[in-house]
Amino acid sequence: MKAALVNVSVATVWTKPESPRDIDRLALTVPVDARGWLSSLTVEEKLGFYDNNAIQTQALYGTKVLIEEEQGDWSKVLIPDQACRKNEIGYPGWIPSNQLVPWSEAFEVQDGQKLAMVTAAMADLYTTDRERAMELAYLTRLPLLSETEGGVFVATPTGEGFLRSEDIEVVRANEPVDLTGNRGEAIVENGKRFLGLHYLWGGMSSYGYDCSGFAYNMHRSVGIQIPRDASDQANAGQLVEKADLLPGDLLFFAHEEGKGRVHHVGIYIGNQEMIHSPDSRGAIEIVKLDDTYRLIKEHCVSRRYW
């Protein structure tokens, strides 16, 4: 399989090339218009992503993918950064080929190598001449080339770019992010920044998260890699009993009053509350577990990764 790089701010990974509807065309362009696409959809149209099993996941700018197959204008890819039971190499799905570019040696990142990680909810990427090139989503990571006054030069899928210091943090590849406090509490605080952000089935960016994408990315914000899907997240990490829950722990919910298939995950924040991305009708919110009868009945397991 040949490697490639995502060359749009966020690439939606579809179940099959026929999955996108006419109303999803803004998600297929280069550059992609994620804001325009999502703002144009009704709740019912967003529910269609789940009802029709249309979207698998998403991948941020600069993410490495492996191309398994090409079919017309589409590429079937695996995403090594997103672990799942569907494929041991990485999360599978289809991306428009025009949203990918060939692999670059500049992205051969070694353990401990410096990266520029976007810590703003959104950040502008500039050319080396300081011309605005595109918008990047939270947690986009690009190899750091050099630091200068006011920002950093980074490798991009198509050359070099510039990011402002106030929009990024310098981190090291495959290492935890440096923190002054508790990592679990940092997961919670980073999650609270996105209160009110609308849910997106398969969402993995600050344009919209689904429940497990929210949990995945808030852990990634502190340098912790967890599985992509809730059902896989529920089977790894450290088991935590209800009496021992701490902020940053993950709460899982299953059908059949907790005995069936895992269908949802939230992040415990303390005081019998959790923050989560609920469903296509809602947005990231904090809920009191005691006030949500269905959630109490369906809570099946809790896990800690931090």
TINUVO-621252 format. One record per residue (C-alpha): x, y, z; residue number from 1. Coordinates in Angstrom, 1 decimal. Layout:
N
(site (X, Y, Z), NUM) ...
This chain:
306
(site (0.0, 0.0, 0.0), 1) (site (1.3, 3.5, -0.8), 2) (site (1.2, 6.3, 1.7), 3) (site (-0.5, 9.6, 1.2), 4) (site (-1.3, 12.8, 3.2), 5) (site (-4.7, 14.5, 3.7), 6) (site (-4.5, 17.8, 1.9), 7) (site (-7.6, 19.5, 3.2), 8) (site (-8.5, 20.9, 6.7), 9) (site (-10.6, 17.9, 7.4), 10) (site (-11.3, 15.0, 5.1), 11) (site (-14.5, 13.1, 5.6), 12) (site (-14.1, 9.3, 5.3), 13) (site (-17.1, 7.8, 3.7), 14) (site (-18.4, 4.2, 3.9), 15) (site (-18.3, 3.9, 0.1), 16) (site (-17.9, 6.3, -2.9), 17) (site (-21.7, 6.3, -3.3), 18) (site (-22.4, 7.5, 0.3), 19) (site (-22.2, 11.3, -0.3), 20) (site (-25.5, 13.0, -1.4), 21) (site (-25.8, 16.0, -3.6), 22) (site (-26.1, 18.1, -0.5), 23) (site (-22.6, 16.9, 0.7), 24) (site (-20.7, 18.2, -2.3), 25) (site (-19.0, 21.0, -0.2), 26) (site (-17.3, 18.2, 1.8), 27) (site (-15.7, 16.8, -1.4), 28) (site (-14.0, 19.8, -2.7), 29) (site (-10.4, 21.1, -2.5), 30) (site (-10.2, 23.2, -0.5), 31) (site (-13.0, 21.7, 1.5), 32) (site (-15.8, 24.0, 2.8), 33) (site (-16.5, 22.3, 6.1), 34) (site (-18.3, 25.3, 7.6), 35) (site (-20.5, 25.8, 4.6), 36) (site (-21.3, 22.1, 4.3), 37) (site (-22.4, 21.7, 7.9), 38) (site (-24.3, 25.0, 8.2), 39) (site (-26.3, 24.1, 5.1), 40) (site (-27.6, 20.8, 6.5), 41) (site (-30.8, 20.3, 8.5), 42) (site (-31.0, 18.1, 11.5), 43) (site (-32.8, 15.5, 9.4), 44) (site (-30.1, 15.6, 6.8), 45) (site (-27.4, 15.2, 9.5), 46) (site (-29.4, 12.2, 10.9), 47) (site (-29.0, 10.7, 7.5), 48) (site (-25.3, 10.1, 8.1), 49) (site (-26.2, 7.6, 10.8), 50) (site (-29.4, 6.2, 9.3), 51) (site (-27.6, 5.5, 6.0), 52) (site (-24.2, 4.5, 7.6), 53) (site (-22.7, 7.1, 5.3), 54) (site (-19.7, 8.4, 7.3), 55) (site (-17.0, 6.3, 9.0), 56) (site (-14.7, 8.9, 10.5), 57) (site (-12.6, 12.0, 9.5), 58) (site (-8.9, 12.8, 9.2), 59) (site (-7.2, 16.2, 9.7), 60) (site (-4.8, 18.0, 7.4), 61) (site (-1.5, 16.3, 7.3), 62) (site (-2.7, 12.9, 8.5), 63) (site (-1.0, 9.9, 7.1), 64) (site (-3.2, 7.4, 5.3), 65) (site (-2.4, 4.2, 3.4), 66) (site (-4.2, 3.7, 0.1), 67) (site (-5.6, 0.2, -0.1), 68) (site (-7.5, 0.6, -3.4), 69) (site (-8.4, 3.2, -6.0), 70) (site (-11.8, 3.4, -7.8), 71) (site (-12.4, 6.2, -10.2), 72) (site (-12.0, 9.5, -8.3), 73) (site (-11.9, 7.7, -4.9), 74) (site (-9.3, 6.1, -2.7), 75) (site (-10.0, 3.4, -0.1), 76) (site (-7.7, 4.3, 2.8), 77) (site (-6.6, 3.0, 6.2), 78) (site (-5.8, 5.6, 8.9), 79) (site (-3.0, 4.2, 11.2), 80) (site (-3.6, 6.9, 13.9), 81) (site (-7.1, 5.7, 14.4), 82) (site (-7.1, 2.2, 16.0), 83) (site (-10.2, 0.0, 15.6), 84) (site (-11.3, -3.6, 15.3), 85) (site (-12.4, -3.0, 11.7), 86) (site (-8.9, -3.3, 10.5), 87) (site (-5.7, -3.9, 12.5), 88) (site (-3.7, -1.4, 10.4), 89) (site (-6.1, 1.5, 10.8), 90) (site (-9.6, 2.9, 10.3), 91) (site (-10.9, 2.1, 6.9), 92) (site (-13.1, 4.1, 4.5), 93) (site (-13.2, 6.1, 1.3), 94) (site (-11.8, 9.6, 0.6), 95) (site (-12.0, 11.6, -2.6), 96) (site (-8.6, 11.2, -4.2), 97) (site (-8.3, 14.9, -4.9), 98) (site (-8.1, 15.5, -1.1), 99) (site (-4.9, 13.4, -0.9), 100) (site (-1.4, 14.1, -2.0), 101) (site (1.6, 11.8, -2.2), 102) (site (3.5, 11.0, 0.9), 103) (site (6.3, 13.5, 1.8), 104) (site (9.6, 12.5, 3.5), 105) (site (9.2, 15.7, 5.6), 106) (site (6.5, 13.7, 7.5), 107) (site (8.8, 10.8, 8.4), 108) (site (8.5, 11.9, 12.0), 109) (site (10.7, 10.2, 14.6), 110) (site (9.8, 9.7, 18.3), 111) (site (10.5, 12.9, 20.2), 112) (site (10.6, 15.1, 17.1), 113) (site (9.1, 18.5, 17.5), 114) (site (5.6, 19.1, 16.0), 115) (site (3.4, 22.2, 16.0), 116) (site (0.0, 21.3, 17.3), 117) (site (-2.9, 23.6, 16.8), 118) (site (-4.4, 24.5, 20.2), 119) (site (-6.7, 27.2, 19.0), 120) (site (-10.2, 26.0, 18.1), 121) (site (-9.3, 27.1, 14.6), 122) (site (-6.1, 28.5, 13.2), 123) (site (-5.0, 30.0, 10.0), 124) (site (-2.1, 28.5, 8.1), 125) (site (-0.1, 31.0, 6.1), 126) (site (2.4, 30.7, 3.3), 127) (site (6.0, 31.5, 4.1), 128) (site (5.2, 35.0, 2.6), 129) (site (2.5, 35.4, 5.3), 130) (site (-0.4, 35.0, 2.9), 131) (site (-3.4, 33.2, 4.4), 132) (site (-3.5, 29.7, 2.8), 133) (site (-6.3, 27.8, 4.7), 134) (site (-8.0, 27.2, 8.0), 135) (site (-6.8, 24.4, 10.3), 136) (site (-8.8, 22.6, 12.9), 137) (site (-7.9, 22.0, 16.6), 138) (site (-5.2, 19.4, 17.1), 139) (site (-3.8, 19.5, 13.6), 140) (site (-0.2, 18.5, 13.9), 141) (site (2.5, 19.4, 11.4), 142) (site (6.3, 18.8, 11.6), 143) (site (8.1, 21.8, 13.0), 144) (site (10.9, 23.1, 10.8), 145) (site (12.1, 26.2, 12.7), 146) (site (10.9, 28.8, 15.2), 147) (site (10.9, 32.5, 14.5), 148) (site (9.5, 35.7, 16.1), 149) (site (5.8, 35.4, 16.2), 150) (site (5.5, 31.9, 15.0), 151) (site (6.8, 28.7, 13.5), 152) (site (7.6, 27.3, 10.1), 153) (site (6.1, 23.9, 9.5), 154) (site (6.1, 21.2, 6.8), 155) (site (2.8, 20.9, 5.0), 156) (site (1.6, 18.2, 2.5), 157) (site (2.6, 20.6, -0.3), 158) (site (5.6, 22.5, 1.0), 159) (site (6.3, 24.9, 3.9), 160) (site (3.9, 27.0, 5.9), 161) (site (3.7, 29.4, 8.8), 162) (site (1.6, 29.2, 12.0), 163) (site (1.3, 32.0, 14.6), 164) (site (2.7, 31.3, 18.1), 165) (site (-0.7, 32.1, 19.8), 166) (site (-2.4, 29.3, 17.8), 167) (site (-0.1, 26.4, 18.5), 168) (site (1.9, 24.5, 21.1), 169) (site (5.2, 22.8, 20.3), 170) (site (4.9, 19.1, 21.3), 171) (site (7.0, 16.0, 20.7), 172) (site (5.9, 13.1, 18.5), 173) (site (4.6, 10.1, 20.5), 174) (site (5.1, 11.7, 23.9), 175) (site (2.6, 13.1, 26.4), 176) (site (2.0, 16.8, 26.2), 177) (site (3.7, 18.8, 29.0), 178) (site (1.2, 19.8, 31.7), 179) (site (1.4, 21.6, 35.0), 180) (site (-1.6, 19.8, 36.5), 181) (site (-3.6, 16.6, 36.4), 182) (site (-4.0, 15.0, 33.0), 183) (site (-7.5, 13.9, 33.6), 184) (site (-8.6, 17.4, 34.6), 185) (site (-6.8, 18.8, 31.5), 186) (site (-9.0, 16.4, 29.4), 187) (site (-12.1, 17.9, 31.0), 188) (site (-11.0, 21.5, 30.7), 189) (site (-10.1, 21.1, 27.0), 190) (site (-13.5, 19.5, 26.4), 191) (site (-15.3, 22.4, 28.0), 192) (site (-13.9, 24.7, 25.4), 193) (site (-16.2, 23.1, 22.9), 194) (site (-19.5, 23.4, 24.8), 195) (site (-22.2, 24.2, 22.3), 196) (site (-20.4, 22.7, 19.3), 197) (site (-22.9, 20.8, 17.2), 198) (site (-22.6, 17.0, 17.0), 199) (site (-21.5, 15.4, 13.7), 200) (site (-21.8, 11.6, 13.1), 201) (site (-18.3, 10.4, 12.4), 202) (site (-16.9, 13.9, 13.4), 203) (site (-13.3, 14.1, 14.3), 204) (site (-12.6, 17.9, 14.2), 205) (site (-13.5, 21.1, 15.8), 206) (site (-16.1, 21.6, 13.1), 207) (site (-18.1, 18.8, 14.8), 208) (site (-17.4, 15.7, 16.9), 209) (site (-19.4, 12.5, 17.5), 210) (site (-19.3, 11.0, 21.0), 211) (site (-16.3, 8.8, 20.6), 212) (site (-14.5, 11.4, 18.4), 213) (site (-14.9, 13.9, 21.2), 214) (site (-13.4, 11.4, 23.7), 215) (site (-10.6, 10.5, 21.3), 216) (site (-9.6, 14.0, 20.6), 217) (site (-9.7, 15.3, 24.1), 218) (site (-7.3, 12.6, 25.1), 219) (site (-5.1, 13.4, 22.1), 220) (site (-5.1, 17.0, 23.3), 221) (site (-2.9, 15.8, 26.2), 222) (site (-0.9, 13.4, 24.1), 223) (site (-2.8, 10.2, 24.9), 224) (site (-3.8, 7.9, 22.0), 225) (site (-7.0, 5.8, 22.5), 226) (site (-9.1, 3.7, 20.1), 227) (site (-11.4, 5.6, 17.7), 228) (site (-14.8, 4.0, 18.5), 229) (site (-16.7, 3.8, 21.7), 230) (site (-17.1, 0.0, 21.5), 231) (site (-13.3, -0.3, 21.3), 232) (site (-12.6, 2.4, 23.9), 233) (site (-14.8, 0.4, 26.3), 234) (site (-12.6, -2.7, 26.0), 235) (site (-9.2, -1.0, 26.8), 236) (site (-7.7, 1.3, 29.3), 237) (site (-8.0, 0.8, 33.1), 238) (site (-11.3, -0.4, 34.5), 239) (site (-12.7, 2.1, 37.1), 240) (site (-15.4, 1.3, 39.6), 241) (site (-18.2, 3.9, 40.0), 242) (site (-17.0, 4.8, 43.5), 243) (site (-13.5, 5.6, 42.1), 244) (site (-14.4, 7.8, 39.2), 245) (site (-12.2, 10.9, 38.6), 246) (site (-12.5, 13.8, 36.1), 247) (site (-11.2, 12.6, 32.7), 248) (site (-12.5, 9.0, 33.1), 249) (site (-14.7, 7.7, 30.3), 250) (site (-18.3, 6.5, 30.9), 251) (site (-19.8, 4.0, 28.5), 252) (site (-23.5, 3.3, 27.8), 253) (site (-25.0, 0.2, 26.2), 254) (site (-28.4, -0.8, 24.9), 255) (site (-30.6, -3.3, 26.8), 256) (site (-30.0, -1.4, 30.1), 257) (site (-26.3, -1.8, 29.9), 258) (site (-26.2, -5.4, 28.8), 259) (site (-26.1, -4.9, 25.0), 260) (site (-24.0, -3.1, 22.5), 261) (site (-22.0, 0.0, 23.6), 262) (site (-23.5, 3.0, 21.8), 263) (site (-22.3, 6.0, 23.6), 264) (site (-19.4, 7.5, 25.6), 265) (site (-19.0, 10.6, 27.8), 266) (site (-16.2, 12.2, 29.8), 267) (site (-16.8, 12.2, 33.6), 268) (site (-16.1, 15.7, 35.0), 269) (site (-16.9, 15.1, 38.7), 270) (site (-19.9, 15.8, 40.9), 271) (site (-21.9, 13.1, 39.1), 272) (site (-21.7, 15.0, 35.8), 273) (site (-20.3, 14.3, 32.4), 274) (site (-19.5, 16.3, 29.3), 275) (site (-20.4, 14.6, 26.0), 276) (site (-21.5, 15.1, 22.4), 277) (site (-25.0, 13.6, 22.4), 278) (site (-26.5, 13.1, 19.0), 279) (site (-27.3, 14.9, 15.7), 280) (site (-30.1, 16.9, 17.3), 281) (site (-27.8, 18.3, 20.0), 282) (site (-24.4, 19.9, 20.8), 283) (site (-21.6, 19.2, 23.3), 284) (site (-23.1, 19.7, 26.8), 285) (site (-22.7, 18.9, 30.4), 286) (site (-25.4, 16.7, 32.0), 287) (site (-26.1, 15.5, 35.5), 288) (site (-26.1, 11.7, 35.5), 289) (site (-28.7, 11.6, 38.3), 290) (site (-31.1, 13.6, 36.2), 291) (site (-30.8, 11.4, 33.1), 292) (site (-32.7, 8.2, 33.9), 293) (site (-31.8, 6.5, 30.6), 294) (site (-28.1, 7.1, 31.1), 295) (site (-28.1, 5.8, 34.6), 296) (site (-29.8, 2.6, 33.4), 297) (site (-27.5, 2.1, 30.5), 298) (site (-24.1, 2.9, 32.1), 299) (site (-22.2, -0.4, 31.6), 300) (site (-18.5, 0.3, 32.3), 301) (site (-16.0, 3.1, 33.0), 302) (site (-12.4, 3.3, 31.8), 303) (site (-9.3, 5.5, 32.5), 304) (site (-6.6, 6.2, 30.0), 305) (site (-4.7, 9.1, 31.6), 306) 
